Amino acid sequence: MAVNKVAVKYAKSLLDFAEERQALQIFSKDAEVVLHVFSQTDEVGRFFKNPIIKTKDKAAVFTTLFKESISNDFFEFVSLMIRKGRENVLEDVLLSFVELKNEALGIIPVALTTSYPLSSEELEPIKTAFEKILNKKVIFSLSVDERLIGGFVAKCGDQIYDASLQHQLVLIKNQLRVGGPSLN
């Protein structure tokens, strides 16, 4: 979660506002839309964090970029942040909001890296196992790294579950180095 206390306070307020409006899913999608734009280009983040650029110019750019693609309530909340001079923490607020929303809904994001793209049939037992272990609903972000040879690596918060063949080979190599089982 973002360590910026101001960002966390705004994120909690946004979460409360979304729940009050019964629009948590809508606000969640809106946050993802804005975060997607921030993640696609560094210029957007630098623009909103730049203290030299006037607030009215930032508000105009935000309106141009997002007015038609996000809900009116979400737009008004972010516009208020910009008017209050808090646009420099907008990205942190939205990232914190997503984390707080996931926490409130019992959802945990897991970054799953495999050696090849998994089908939904292959992914389902892994998802079920993680949901049982973590006692939460799991949302995977998937990536492929052929260096794993086989298996997977899952990152969940600050925990890493390494069930890759590459990791197993490293463990065997280390065991043989320290005088493990002989191959004779």
Residue, then its C-alpha position, 0 to 999 in steps of 0.5 A: m500500500a502507498v506509504n503516503k498518509v495523504a494518499v491513504k486518507y483520500a483512498k479511504s474517503l474514495l472507498d467510503f464514497a463508493e460504498e455510500r453510492q453503492a458504486l464500488q464496482i463502477f469506481s473500481k473500473d474508473a480507477e483502473v481506467v485512470l491507472h491504465v493511462f498513468s501506466q502507459t506513459d510517464e508523461v501523464g504522471r509527471f504532468f500531474k505531479n509538476p508543481i509549476i503547472k497550474t491547477k486549472d490546466k491540470a483540471a482541463v487535461f483531466t477533463t479532456l482525458f477522462k470526462e467521457s470514460i469514467s462515472n460522474d461521481f468518480f470524476e467529481f471526486v478526482s476533480l475535487m482532489i485537483r482543486k484542493g491541490r492533491e493531484n500530485v498524489l492521484e496515482d498513489v490514491l488510486l493504487s491505495f483505493v484498489e488495495l483497500k477495495n480488494e481488502a474489503l472484498g476479500i480479494i488478493p492479487v497474485a502475480l503468477t509467472t509460468s514457463y508457458p501460457l496456461s489454459s483456463e483448465e490448467l489455471e483453475p486448480i492453481k487458483t483453487a489451491f491458492e484460494k484455499i491457502l490464502n482463504k481469499k478470492v484470488i485474482f491472477s496477473l499472468s506472465v510468461d518466463e521461459r527460463l522457469i523451464g516448468g512449473f510456476v512462481a507466484k508472488c502474493g504481497d511479500q510472499i513468493y511461492d516458487a514451484s518452478l523446475q528451475h528452482q528445484l534444479v537450484l535446490i538439488k545443485n546446492q544440496l549436491r555441493v554441500g555433500g548431499p546424496s552421491l550419484n555413484 
